[in-house]
């Protein structure tokens, strides 16, 4: 998603000359996923599963947001 975000940012800014149609806090998503690694022990296993499910939900929403932005980029712009 981060790689696509970088591509979309450049496309919207340089080819379409419009503002990016979404605002996603990638650092917060990354930090949330990174924090789960510290929970992967027997004592916090239940919490880790819960946090992984929350992270999966966040990434699913993020994906839908980026796909909606992608729908606004026409193939003719991509061929440039």
N, CA, C and O atoms as a Maestro MAE file, in Angstrom:
{
 s_m_m2io_version
 :::
 2.0.0
}

f_m_ct {
 s_m_title
 :::
 protein
 m_atom[320] {
  # First column is atom index #
  i_m_mmod_type
  r_m_x_coord
  r_m_y_coord
  r_m_z_coord
  i_m_residue_number
  s_m_chain_name
  s_m_pdb_residue_name
  s_m_pdb_atom_name
  i_m_atomic_number
  :::
  1 25 0.819 -1.184 0.000 1 A "UNK " " N  " 7
  2 3 0.000 0.000 0.000 1 A "UNK " " CA " 6
  3 2 0.867 1.254 0.000 1 A "UNK " " C  " 6
  4 15 0.541 2.246 -0.651 1 A "UNK " " O  " 8
  5 25 1.974 1.199 0.736 2 A "UNK " " N  " 7
  6 3 2.865 2.364 0.780 2 A "UNK " " CA " 6
  7 2 3.420 2.666 -0.612 2 A "UNK " " C  " 6
  8 15 3.464 3.824 -1.027 2 A "UNK " " O  " 8
  9 25 3.839 1.632 -1.328 3 A "UNK " " N  " 7
  10 3 4.385 1.824 -2.671 3 A "UNK " " CA " 6
  11 2 3.338 2.419 -3.596 3 A "UNK " " C  " 6
  12 15 3.630 3.334 -4.366 3 A "UNK " " O  " 8
  13 25 2.109 1.896 -3.519 4 A "UNK " " N  " 7
  14 3 1.062 2.455 -4.367 4 A "UNK " " CA " 6
  15 2 0.779 3.911 -3.984 4 A "UNK " " C  " 6
  16 15 0.566 4.754 -4.855 4 A "UNK " " O  " 8
  17 25 0.776 4.200 -2.694 5 A "UNK " " N  " 7
  18 3 0.555 5.572 -2.234 5 A "UNK " " CA " 6
  19 2 1.588 6.510 -2.853 5 A "UNK " " C  " 6
  20 15 1.243 7.611 -3.282 5 A "UNK " " O  " 8
  21 25 2.842 6.089 -2.902 6 A "UNK " " N  " 7
  22 3 3.881 6.924 -3.501 6 A "UNK " " CA " 6
  23 2 3.590 7.156 -4.984 6 A "UNK " " C  " 6
  24 15 3.743 8.271 -5.483 6 A "UNK " " O  " 8
  25 25 3.175 6.111 -5.678 7 A "UNK " " N  " 7
  26 3 2.828 6.230 -7.090 7 A "UNK " " CA " 6
  27 2 1.635 7.177 -7.266 7 A "UNK " " C  " 6
  28 15 1.674 8.079 -8.103 7 A "UNK " " O  " 8
  29 25 0.581 6.969 -6.478 8 A "UNK " " N  " 7
  30 3 -0.619 7.808 -6.599 8 A "UNK " " CA " 6
  31 2 -0.301 9.262 -6.283 8 A "UNK " " C  " 6
  32 15 -0.802 10.166 -6.952 8 A "UNK " " O  " 8
  33 25 0.516 9.492 -5.282 9 A "UNK " " N  " 7
  34 3 0.875 10.871 -4.921 9 A "UNK " " CA " 6
  35 2 1.507 11.596 -6.105 9 A "UNK " " C  " 6
  36 15 1.145 12.730 -6.416 9 A "UNK " " O  " 8
  37 25 2.440 10.938 -6.752 10 A "UNK " " N  " 7
  38 3 3.094 11.544 -7.905 10 A "UNK " " CA " 6
  39 2 2.147 11.724 -9.074 10 A "UNK " " C  " 6
  40 15 2.204 12.738 -9.769 10 A "UNK " " O  " 8
  41 25 1.285 10.761 -9.296 11 A "UNK " " N  " 7
  42 3 0.343 10.836 -10.414 11 A "UNK " " CA " 6
  43 2 -0.649 11.977 -10.224 11 A "UNK " " C  " 6
  44 15 -0.866 12.774 -11.137 11 A "UNK " " O  " 8
  45 25 -1.244 12.057 -9.052 12 A "UNK " " N  " 7
  46 3 -2.215 13.121 -8.802 12 A "UNK " " CA " 6
  47 2 -1.552 14.496 -8.843 12 A "UNK " " C  " 6
  48 15 -2.120 15.444 -9.385 12 A "UNK " " O  " 8
  49 25 -0.363 14.603 -8.276 13 A "UNK " " N  " 7
  50 3 0.320 15.891 -8.214 13 A "UNK " " CA " 6
  51 2 0.867 16.310 -9.587 13 A "UNK " " C  " 6
  52 15 0.670 17.449 -10.012 13 A "UNK " " O  " 8
  53 25 1.545 15.402 -10.269 14 A "UNK " " N  " 7
  54 3 2.266 15.775 -11.483 14 A "UNK " " CA " 6
  55 2 1.484 15.615 -12.784 14 A "UNK " " C  " 6
  56 15 1.653 16.416 -13.704 14 A "UNK " " O  " 8
  57 25 0.642 14.606 -12.873 15 A "UNK " " N  " 7
  58 3 -0.085 14.379 -14.120 15 A "UNK " " CA " 6
  59 2 -1.502 14.954 -14.098 15 A "UNK " " C  " 6
  60 15 -1.954 15.546 -15.077 15 A "UNK " " O  " 8
  61 25 -2.190 14.778 -12.983 16 A "UNK " " N  " 7
  62 3 -3.573 15.254 -12.904 16 A "UNK " " CA " 6
  63 2 -3.659 16.676 -12.376 16 A "UNK " " C  " 6
  64 15 -4.671 17.352 -12.558 16 A "UNK " " O  " 8
  65 25 -2.596 17.129 -11.723 17 A "UNK " " N  " 7
  66 3 -2.532 18.482 -11.160 17 A "UNK " " CA " 6
  67 2 -3.687 18.766 -10.199 17 A "UNK " " C  " 6
  68 15 -4.295 19.836 -10.224 17 A "UNK " " O  " 8
  69 25 -3.972 17.770 -9.349 18 A "UNK " " N  " 7
  70 3 -5.009 17.914 -8.318 18 A "UNK " " CA " 6
  71 2 -4.464 17.364 -7.003 18 A "UNK " " C  " 6
  72 15 -3.468 16.641 -6.971 18 A "UNK " " O  " 8
  73 25 -5.139 17.723 -5.939 19 A "UNK " " N  " 7
  74 3 -4.736 17.232 -4.621 19 A "UNK " " CA " 6
  75 2 -5.043 15.742 -4.496 19 A "UNK " " C  " 6
  76 15 -5.977 15.240 -5.122 19 A "UNK " " O  " 8
  77 25 -4.268 15.053 -3.700 20 A "UNK " " N  " 7
  78 3 -4.505 13.648 -3.420 20 A "UNK " " CA " 6
  79 2 -5.884 13.513 -2.775 20 A "UNK " " C  " 6
  80 15 -6.168 14.223 -1.811 20 A "UNK " " O  " 8
  81 25 -6.757 12.618 -3.277 21 A "UNK " " N  " 7
  82 3 -8.136 12.568 -2.791 21 A "UNK " " CA " 6
  83 2 -8.331 11.778 -1.499 21 A "UNK " " C  " 6
  84 15 -9.453 11.379 -1.186 21 A "UNK " " O  " 8
  85 25 -7.282 11.551 -0.763 22 A "UNK " " N  " 7
  86 3 -7.401 10.829 0.500 22 A "UNK " " CA " 6
  87 2 -6.295 11.287 1.437 22 A "UNK " " C  " 6
  88 15 -5.321 11.915 1.023 22 A "UNK " " O  " 8
  89 25 -6.471 10.953 2.714 23 A "UNK " " N  " 7
  90 3 -5.466 11.269 3.728 23 A "UNK " " CA " 6
  91 2 -5.335 10.042 4.610 23 A "UNK " " C  " 6
  92 15 -6.251 9.721 5.367 23 A "UNK " " O  " 8
  93 25 -4.216 9.358 4.522 24 A "UNK " " N  " 7
  94 3 -3.988 8.143 5.284 24 A "UNK " " CA " 6
  95 2 -2.757 8.330 6.158 24 A "UNK " " C  " 6
  96 15 -1.726 8.818 5.695 24 A "UNK " " O  " 8
  97 25 -2.867 7.942 7.420 25 A "UNK " " N  " 7
  98 3 -1.763 8.077 8.360 25 A "UNK " " CA " 6
  99 2 -0.928 6.791 8.347 25 A "UNK " " C  " 6
  100 15 -1.051 5.953 9.239 25 A "UNK " " O  " 8
  101 25 -0.079 6.649 7.323 26 A "UNK " " N  " 7
  102 3 0.740 5.452 7.199 26 A "UNK " " CA " 6
  103 2 1.646 5.220 8.405 26 A "UNK " " C  " 6
  104 15 1.771 4.075 8.839 26 A "UNK " " O  " 8
  105 25 2.288 6.249 8.970 27 A "UNK " " N  " 7
  106 3 3.134 5.996 10.141 27 A "UNK " " CA " 6
  107 2 2.365 5.367 11.312 27 A "UNK " " C  " 6
  108 15 2.905 4.515 12.017 27 A "UNK " " O  " 8
  109 25 1.129 5.774 11.519 28 A "UNK " " N  " 7
  110 3 0.334 5.203 12.617 28 A "UNK " " CA " 6
  111 2 0.020 3.733 12.348 28 A "UNK " " C  " 6
  112 15 0.084 2.906 13.258 28 A "UNK " " O  " 8
  113 25 -0.317 3.409 11.110 29 A "UNK " " N  " 7
  114 3 -0.597 2.013 10.753 29 A "UNK " " CA " 6
  115 2 0.664 1.175 10.952 29 A "UNK " " C  " 6
  116 15 0.608 0.085 11.520 29 A "UNK " " O  " 8
  117 25 1.790 1.684 10.487 30 A "UNK " " N  " 7
  118 3 3.059 0.968 10.621 30 A "UNK " " CA " 6
  119 2 3.421 0.758 12.094 30 A "UNK " " C  " 6
  120 15 3.794 -0.347 12.491 30 A "UNK " " O  " 8
  121 25 3.315 1.792 12.886 31 A "UNK " " N  " 7
  122 3 3.648 1.679 14.315 31 A "UNK " " CA " 6
  123 2 2.735 0.675 15.021 31 A "UNK " " C  " 6
  124 15 3.182 -0.069 15.894 31 A "UNK " " O  " 8
  125 25 1.459 0.657 14.641 32 A "UNK " " N  " 7
  126 3 0.530 -0.305 15.229 32 A "UNK " " CA " 6
  127 2 0.924 -1.735 14.915 32 A "UNK " " C  " 6
  128 15 0.877 -2.602 15.788 32 A "UNK " " O  " 8
  129 25 1.311 -1.984 13.682 33 A "UNK " " N  " 7
  130 3 1.729 -3.329 13.289 33 A "UNK " " CA " 6
  131 2 3.041 -3.697 13.971 33 A "UNK " " C  " 6
  132 15 3.209 -4.824 14.438 33 A "UNK " " O  " 8
  133 25 3.959 -2.756 14.028 34 A "UNK " " N  " 7
  134 3 5.252 -3.001 14.666 34 A "UNK " " CA " 6
  135 2 5.087 -3.316 16.157 34 A "UNK " " C  " 6
  136 15 5.820 -4.141 16.702 34 A "UNK " " O  " 8
  137 25 4.130 -2.665 16.810 35 A "UNK " " N  " 7
  138 3 3.909 -2.890 18.245 35 A "UNK " " CA " 6
  139 2 3.416 -4.306 18.538 35 A "UNK " " C  " 6
  140 15 3.627 -4.826 19.633 35 A "UNK " " O  " 8
  141 25 2.766 -4.921 17.565 36 A "UNK " " N  " 7
  142 3 2.247 -6.280 17.767 36 A "UNK " " CA " 6
  143 2 3.384 -7.264 17.982 36 A "UNK " " C  " 6
  144 15 3.225 -8.227 18.732 36 A "UNK " " O  " 8
  145 25 4.518 -7.047 17.347 37 A "UNK " " N  " 7
  146 3 5.652 -7.965 17.486 37 A "UNK " " CA " 6
  147 2 6.052 -8.147 18.943 37 A "UNK " " C  " 6
  148 15 6.461 -9.237 19.343 37 A "UNK " " O  " 8
  149 25 5.940 -7.097 19.730 38 A "UNK " " N  " 7
  150 3 6.289 -7.192 21.143 38 A "UNK " " CA " 6
  151 2 5.282 -7.972 21.961 38 A "UNK " " C  " 6
  152 15 5.562 -8.326 23.107 38 A "UNK " " O  " 8
  153 25 4.120 -8.248 21.401 39 A "UNK " " N  " 7
  154 3 3.078 -8.983 22.120 39 A "UNK " " CA " 6
  155 2 3.098 -10.479 21.823 39 A "UNK " " C  " 6
  156 15 2.312 -11.239 22.389 39 A "UNK " " O  " 8
  157 25 3.979 -10.892 20.953 40 A "UNK " " N  " 7
  158 3 3.968 -12.281 20.515 40 A "UNK " " CA " 6
  159 2 4.685 -13.192 21.509 40 A "UNK " " C  " 6
  160 15 5.733 -13.765 21.214 40 A "UNK " " O  " 8
  161 25 4.107 -13.304 22.661 41 A "UNK " " N  " 7
  162 3 4.556 -14.257 23.664 41 A "UNK " " CA " 6
  163 2 3.309 -14.873 24.283 41 A "UNK " " C  " 6
  164 15 2.199 -14.404 24.031 41 A "UNK " " O  " 8
  165 25 3.472 -15.892 25.072 42 A "UNK " " N  " 7
  166 3 2.320 -16.619 25.602 42 A "UNK " " CA " 6
  167 2 1.397 -15.755 26.458 42 A "UNK " " C  " 6
  168 15 0.181 -15.941 26.422 42 A "UNK " " O  " 8
  169 25 1.939 -14.830 27.213 43 A "UNK " " N  " 7
  170 3 1.147 -14.020 28.124 43 A "UNK " " CA " 6
  171 2 0.211 -13.090 27.367 43 A "UNK " " C  " 6
  172 15 -0.930 -12.896 27.787 43 A "UNK " " O  " 8
  173 25 0.665 -12.512 26.262 44 A "UNK " " N  " 7
  174 3 -0.132 -11.539 25.532 44 A "UNK " " CA " 6
  175 2 -0.677 -12.072 24.206 44 A "UNK " " C  " 6
  176 15 -1.042 -11.283 23.334 44 A "UNK " " O  " 8
  177 25 -0.738 -13.384 24.041 45 A "UNK " " N  " 7
  178 3 -1.168 -13.969 22.771 45 A "UNK " " CA " 6
  179 2 -2.579 -13.523 22.397 45 A "UNK " " C  " 6
  180 15 -2.833 -13.203 21.236 45 A "UNK " " O  " 8
  181 25 -3.486 -13.498 23.346 46 A "UNK " " N  " 7
  182 3 -4.864 -13.095 23.054 46 A "UNK " " CA " 6
  183 2 -4.912 -11.647 22.586 46 A "UNK " " C  " 6
  184 15 -5.615 -11.323 21.628 46 A "UNK " " O  " 8
  185 25 -4.180 -10.791 23.247 47 A "UNK " " N  " 7
  186 3 -4.140 -9.379 22.844 47 A "UNK " " CA " 6
  187 2 -3.503 -9.238 21.465 47 A "UNK " " C  " 6
  188 15 -3.953 -8.429 20.652 47 A "UNK " " O  " 8
  189 25 -2.456 -10.021 21.197 48 A "UNK " " N  " 7
  190 3 -1.797 -9.949 19.898 48 A "UNK " " CA " 6
  191 2 -2.761 -10.326 18.779 48 A "UNK " " C  " 6
  192 15 -2.769 -9.687 17.727 48 A "UNK " " O  " 8
  193 25 -3.570 -11.354 18.998 49 A "UNK " " N  " 7
  194 3 -4.547 -11.760 17.984 49 A "UNK " " CA " 6
  195 2 -5.541 -10.627 17.748 49 A "UNK " " C  " 6
  196 15 -5.881 -10.323 16.605 49 A "UNK " " O  " 8
  197 25 -5.995 -10.015 18.808 50 A "UNK " " N  " 7
  198 3 -6.935 -8.898 18.692 50 A "UNK " " CA " 6
  199 2 -6.318 -7.736 17.917 50 A "UNK " " C  " 6
  200 15 -6.965 -7.146 17.051 50 A "UNK " " O  " 8
  201 25 -5.077 -7.414 18.230 51 A "UNK " " N  " 7
  202 3 -4.394 -6.310 17.550 51 A "UNK " " CA " 6
  203 2 -4.118 -6.641 16.083 51 A "UNK " " C  " 6
  204 15 -4.201 -5.762 15.225 51 A "UNK " " O  " 8
  205 25 -3.790 -7.901 15.792 52 A "UNK " " N  " 7
  206 3 -3.597 -8.299 14.402 52 A "UNK " " CA " 6
  207 2 -4.897 -8.167 13.608 52 A "UNK " " C  " 6
  208 15 -4.877 -7.740 12.454 52 A "UNK " " O  " 8
  209 25 -6.009 -8.527 14.213 53 A "UNK " " N  " 7
  210 3 -7.299 -8.378 13.547 53 A "UNK " " CA " 6
  211 2 -7.617 -6.904 13.308 53 A "UNK " " C  " 6
  212 15 -8.150 -6.540 12.260 53 A "UNK " " O  " 8
  213 25 -7.288 -6.064 14.280 54 A "UNK " " N  " 7
  214 3 -7.502 -4.623 14.116 54 A "UNK " " CA " 6
  215 2 -6.621 -4.072 12.993 54 A "UNK " " C  " 6
  216 15 -7.071 -3.258 12.187 54 A "UNK " " O  " 8
  217 25 -5.367 -4.518 12.945 55 A "UNK " " N  " 7
  218 3 -4.451 -4.074 11.895 55 A "UNK " " CA " 6
  219 2 -4.945 -4.537 10.525 55 A "UNK " " C  " 6
  220 15 -4.874 -3.790 9.549 55 A "UNK " " O  " 8
  221 25 -5.442 -5.759 10.458 56 A "UNK " " N  " 7
  222 3 -5.973 -6.272 9.188 56 A "UNK " " CA " 6
  223 2 -7.165 -5.431 8.731 56 A "UNK " " C  " 6
  224 15 -7.290 -5.122 7.546 56 A "UNK " " O  " 8
  225 25 -8.029 -5.065 9.656 57 A "UNK " " N  " 7
  226 3 -9.185 -4.221 9.335 57 A "UNK " " CA " 6
  227 2 -8.714 -2.848 8.824 57 A "UNK " " C  " 6
  228 15 -9.238 -2.335 7.835 57 A "UNK " " O  " 8
  229 25 -7.733 -2.267 9.501 58 A "UNK " " N  " 7
  230 3 -7.194 -0.960 9.081 58 A "UNK " " CA " 6
  231 2 -6.597 -1.038 7.687 58 A "UNK " " C  " 6
  232 15 -6.813 -0.148 6.864 58 A "UNK " " O  " 8
  233 25 -5.845 -2.100 7.418 59 A "UNK " " N  " 7
  234 3 -5.240 -2.247 6.101 59 A "UNK " " CA " 6
  235 2 -6.303 -2.484 5.027 59 A "UNK " " C  " 6
  236 15 -6.143 -2.038 3.891 59 A "UNK " " O  " 8
  237 25 -7.378 -3.176 5.374 60 A "UNK " " N  " 7
  238 3 -8.475 -3.374 4.431 60 A "UNK " " CA " 6
  239 2 -9.132 -2.058 4.059 60 A "UNK " " C  " 6
  240 15 -9.421 -1.815 2.888 60 A "UNK " " O  " 8
  241 25 -9.370 -1.205 5.050 61 A "UNK " " N  " 7
  242 3 -9.953 0.115 4.785 61 A "UNK " " CA " 6
  243 2 -8.995 0.964 3.955 61 A "UNK " " C  " 6
  244 15 -9.410 1.664 3.031 61 A "UNK " " O  " 8
  245 25 -7.713 0.893 4.295 62 A "UNK " " N  " 7
  246 3 -6.705 1.643 3.559 62 A "UNK " " CA " 6
  247 2 -6.677 1.199 2.101 62 A "UNK " " C  " 6
  248 15 -6.583 2.031 1.199 62 A "UNK " " O  " 8
  249 25 -6.758 -0.099 1.871 63 A "UNK " " N  " 7
  250 3 -6.760 -0.629 0.508 63 A "UNK " " CA " 6
  251 2 -7.954 -0.108 -0.278 63 A "UNK " " C  " 6
  252 15 -7.806 0.302 -1.429 63 A "UNK " " O  " 8
  253 25 -9.131 -0.119 0.328 64 A "UNK " " N  " 7
  254 3 -10.328 0.393 -0.351 64 A "UNK " " CA " 6
  255 2 -10.170 1.873 -0.696 64 A "UNK " " C  " 6
  256 15 -10.580 2.306 -1.773 64 A "UNK " " O  " 8
  257 25 -9.581 2.642 0.205 65 A "UNK " " N  " 7
  258 3 -9.361 4.061 -0.033 65 A "UNK " " CA " 6
  259 2 -8.433 4.280 -1.222 65 A "UNK " " C  " 6
  260 15 -8.696 5.123 -2.080 65 A "UNK " " O  " 8
  261 25 -7.342 3.510 -1.265 66 A "UNK " " N  " 7
  262 3 -6.392 3.650 -2.366 66 A "UNK " " CA " 6
  263 2 -6.979 3.163 -3.693 66 A "UNK " " C  " 6
  264 15 -6.702 3.742 -4.743 66 A "UNK " " O  " 8
  265 25 -7.779 2.112 -3.647 67 A "UNK " " N  " 7
  266 3 -8.413 1.632 -4.878 67 A "UNK " " CA " 6
  267 2 -9.415 2.652 -5.424 67 A "UNK " " C  " 6
  268 15 -9.549 2.812 -6.638 67 A "UNK " " O  " 8
  269 25 -10.112 3.335 -4.524 68 A "UNK " " N  " 7
  270 3 -11.037 4.384 -4.974 68 A "UNK " " CA " 6
  271 2 -10.266 5.510 -5.656 68 A "UNK " " C  " 6
  272 15 -10.724 6.061 -6.658 68 A "UNK " " O  " 8
  273 25 -9.102 5.852 -5.117 69 A "UNK " " N  " 7
  274 3 -8.271 6.884 -5.745 69 A "UNK " " CA " 6
  275 2 -7.754 6.385 -7.092 69 A "UNK " " C  " 6
  276 15 -7.683 7.149 -8.054 69 A "UNK " " O  " 8
  277 25 -7.399 5.122 -7.158 70 A "UNK " " N  " 7
  278 3 -6.902 4.541 -8.397 70 A "UNK " " CA " 6
  279 2 -7.956 4.610 -9.505 70 A "UNK " " C  " 6
  280 15 -7.614 4.797 -10.673 70 A "UNK " " O  " 8
  281 25 -9.210 4.462 -9.155 71 A "UNK " " N  " 7
  282 3 -10.293 4.546 -10.137 71 A "UNK " " CA " 6
  283 2 -10.349 5.918 -10.808 71 A "UNK " " C  " 6
  284 15 -10.900 6.051 -11.901 71 A "UNK " " O  " 8
  285 25 -9.791 6.920 -10.172 72 A "UNK " " N  " 7
  286 3 -9.816 8.280 -10.721 72 A "UNK " " CA " 6
  287 2 -8.665 8.547 -11.693 72 A "UNK " " C  " 6
  288 15 -8.612 9.617 -12.299 72 A "UNK " " O  " 8
  289 25 -7.753 7.601 -11.852 73 A "UNK " " N  " 7
  290 3 -6.621 7.761 -12.757 73 A "UNK " " CA " 6
  291 2 -6.935 6.999 -14.045 73 A "UNK " " C  " 6
  292 15 -7.094 5.778 -14.025 73 A "UNK " " O  " 8
  293 25 -7.021 7.708 -15.140 74 A "UNK " " N  " 7
  294 3 -7.369 7.068 -16.411 74 A "UNK " " CA " 6
  295 2 -6.144 6.373 -17.013 74 A "UNK " " C  " 6
  296 15 -5.009 6.763 -16.743 74 A "UNK " " O  " 8
  297 25 -6.381 5.347 -17.825 75 A "UNK " " N  " 7
  298 3 -5.263 4.663 -18.485 75 A "UNK " " CA " 6
  299 2 -4.398 5.599 -19.334 75 A "UNK " " C  " 6
  300 15 -3.189 5.397 -19.444 75 A "UNK " " O  " 8
  301 25 -5.005 6.603 -19.922 76 A "UNK " " N  " 7
  302 3 -4.205 7.518 -20.758 76 A "UNK " " CA " 6
  303 2 -3.171 8.277 -19.928 76 A "UNK " " C  " 6
  304 15 -2.090 8.595 -20.423 76 A "UNK " " O  " 8
  305 25 -3.499 8.568 -18.668 77 A "UNK " " N  " 7
  306 3 -2.515 9.231 -17.802 77 A "UNK " " CA " 6
  307 2 -1.370 8.277 -17.449 77 A "UNK " " C  " 6
  308 15 -0.218 8.694 -17.329 77 A "UNK " " O  " 8
  309 25 -1.694 7.021 -17.288 78 A "UNK " " N  " 7
  310 3 -0.659 6.055 -16.926 78 A "UNK " " CA " 6
  311 2 0.298 5.794 -18.073 78 A "UNK " " C  " 6
  312 15 1.465 5.478 -17.842 78 A "UNK " " O  " 8
  313 25 -0.174 5.919 -19.303 79 A "UNK " " N  " 7
  314 3 0.708 5.689 -20.455 79 A "UNK " " CA " 6
  315 2 1.728 6.805 -20.609 79 A "UNK " " C  " 6
  316 15 2.721 6.635 -21.317 79 A "UNK " " O  " 8
  317 25 1.507 7.934 -19.968 80 A "UNK " " N  " 7
  318 3 2.484 9.033 -20.060 80 A "UNK " " CA " 6
  319 2 3.713 8.602 -19.356 80 A "UNK " " C  " 6
  320 15 4.685 9.355 -19.294 80 A "UNK " " O  " 8
  :::
 }
 m_bond[319] {
  # First column is bond index #
  i_m_from
  i_m_to
  i_m_order
  :::
  1 1 2 1
  2 2 3 1
  3 3 4 2
  4 3 5 1
  5 5 6 1
  6 6 7 1
  7 7 8 2
  8 7 9 1
  9 9 10 1
  10 10 11 1
  11 11 12 2
  12 11 13 1
  13 13 14 1
  14 14 15 1
  15 15 16 2
  16 15 17 1
  17 17 18 1
  18 18 19 1
  19 19 20 2
  20 19 21 1
  21 21 22 1
  22 22 23 1
  23 23 24 2
  24 23 25 1
  25 25 26 1
  26 26 27 1
  27 27 28 2
  28 27 29 1
  29 29 30 1
  30 30 31 1
  31 31 32 2
  32 31 33 1
  33 33 34 1
  34 34 35 1
  35 35 36 2
  36 35 37 1
  37 37 38 1
  38 38 39 1
  39 39 40 2
  40 39 41 1
  41 41 42 1
  42 42 43 1
  43 43 44 2
  44 43 45 1
  45 45 46 1
  46 46 47 1
  47 47 48 2
  48 47 49 1
  49 49 50 1
  50 50 51 1
  51 51 52 2
  52 51 53 1
  53 53 54 1
  54 54 55 1
  55 55 56 2
  56 55 57 1
  57 57 58 1
  58 58 59 1
  59 59 60 2
  60 59 61 1
  61 61 62 1
  62 62 63 1
  63 63 64 2
  64 63 65 1
  65 65 66 1
  66 66 67 1
  67 67 68 2
  68 67 69 1
  69 69 70 1
  70 70 71 1
  71 71 72 2
  72 71 73 1
  73 73 74 1
  74 74 75 1
  75 75 76 2
  76 75 77 1
  77 77 78 1
  78 78 79 1
  79 79 80 2
  80 79 81 1
  81 81 82 1
  82 82 83 1
  83 83 84 2
  84 83 85 1
  85 85 86 1
  86 86 87 1
  87 87 88 2
  88 87 89 1
  89 89 90 1
  90 90 91 1
  91 91 92 2
  92 91 93 1
  93 93 94 1
  94 94 95 1
  95 95 96 2
  96 95 97 1
  97 97 98 1
  98 98 99 1
  99 99 100 2
  100 99 101 1
  101 101 102 1
  102 102 103 1
  103 103 104 2
  104 103 105 1
  105 105 106 1
  106 106 107 1
  107 107 108 2
  108 107 109 1
  109 109 110 1
  110 110 111 1
  111 111 112 2
  112 111 113 1
  113 113 114 1
  114 114 115 1
  115 115 116 2
  116 115 117 1
  117 117 118 1
  118 118 119 1
  119 119 120 2
  120 119 121 1
  121 121 122 1
  122 122 123 1
  123 123 124 2
  124 123 125 1
  125 125 126 1
  126 126 127 1
  127 127 128 2
  128 127 129 1
  129 129 130 1
  130 130 131 1
  131 131 132 2
  132 131 133 1
  133 133 134 1
  134 134 135 1
  135 135 136 2
  136 135 137 1
  137 137 138 1
  138 138 139 1
  139 139 140 2
  140 139 141 1
  141 141 142 1
  142 142 143 1
  143 143 144 2
  144 143 145 1
  145 145 146 1
  146 146 147 1
  147 147 148 2
  148 147 149 1
  149 149 150 1
  150 150 151 1
  151 151 152 2
  152 151 153 1
  153 153 154 1
  154 154 155 1
  155 155 156 2
  156 155 157 1
  157 157 158 1
  158 158 159 1
  159 159 160 2
  160 159 161 1
  161 161 162 1
  162 162 163 1
  163 163 164 2
  164 163 165 1
  165 165 166 1
  166 166 167 1
  167 167 168 2
  168 167 169 1
  169 169 170 1
  170 170 171 1
  171 171 172 2
  172 171 173 1
  173 173 174 1
  174 174 175 1
  175 175 176 2
  176 175 177 1
  177 177 178 1
  178 178 179 1
  179 179 180 2
  180 179 181 1
  181 181 182 1
  182 182 183 1
  183 183 184 2
  184 183 185 1
  185 185 186 1
  186 186 187 1
  187 187 188 2
  188 187 189 1
  189 189 190 1
  190 190 191 1
  191 191 192 2
  192 191 193 1
  193 193 194 1
  194 194 195 1
  195 195 196 2
  196 195 197 1
  197 197 198 1
  198 198 199 1
  199 199 200 2
  200 199 201 1
  201 201 202 1
  202 202 203 1
  203 203 204 2
  204 203 205 1
  205 205 206 1
  206 206 207 1
  207 207 208 2
  208 207 209 1
  209 209 210 1
  210 210 211 1
  211 211 212 2
  212 211 213 1
  213 213 214 1
  214 214 215 1
  215 215 216 2
  216 215 217 1
  217 217 218 1
  218 218 219 1
  219 219 220 2
  220 219 221 1
  221 221 222 1
  222 222 223 1
  223 223 224 2
  224 223 225 1
  225 225 226 1
  226 226 227 1
  227 227 228 2
  228 227 229 1
  229 229 230 1
  230 230 231 1
  231 231 232 2
  232 231 233 1
  233 233 234 1
  234 234 235 1
  235 235 236 2
  236 235 237 1
  237 237 238 1
  238 238 239 1
  239 239 240 2
  240 239 241 1
  241 241 242 1
  242 242 243 1
  243 243 244 2
  244 243 245 1
  245 245 246 1
  246 246 247 1
  247 247 248 2
  248 247 249 1
  249 249 250 1
  250 250 251 1
  251 251 252 2
  252 251 253 1
  253 253 254 1
  254 254 255 1
  255 255 256 2
  256 255 257 1
  257 257 258 1
  258 258 259 1
  259 259 260 2
  260 259 261 1
  261 261 262 1
  262 262 263 1
  263 263 264 2
  264 263 265 1
  265 265 266 1
  266 266 267 1
  267 267 268 2
  268 267 269 1
  269 269 270 1
  270 270 271 1
  271 271 272 2
  272 271 273 1
  273 273 274 1
  274 274 275 1
  275 275 276 2
  276 275 277 1
  277 277 278 1
  278 278 279 1
  279 279 280 2
  280 279 281 1
  281 281 282 1
  282 282 283 1
  283 283 284 2
  284 283 285 1
  285 285 286 1
  286 286 287 1
  287 287 288 2
  288 287 289 1
  289 289 290 1
  290 290 291 1
  291 291 292 2
  292 291 293 1
  293 293 294 1
  294 294 295 1
  295 295 296 2
  296 295 297 1
  297 297 298 1
  298 298 299 1
  299 299 300 2
  300 299 301 1
  301 301 302 1
  302 302 303 1
  303 303 304 2
  304 303 305 1
  305 305 306 1
  306 306 307 1
  307 307 308 2
  308 307 309 1
  309 309 310 1
  310 310 311 1
  311 311 312 2
  312 311 313 1
  313 313 314 1
  314 314 315 1
  315 315 316 2
  316 315 317 1
  317 317 318 1
  318 318 319 1
  319 319 320 2
  :::
 }
}
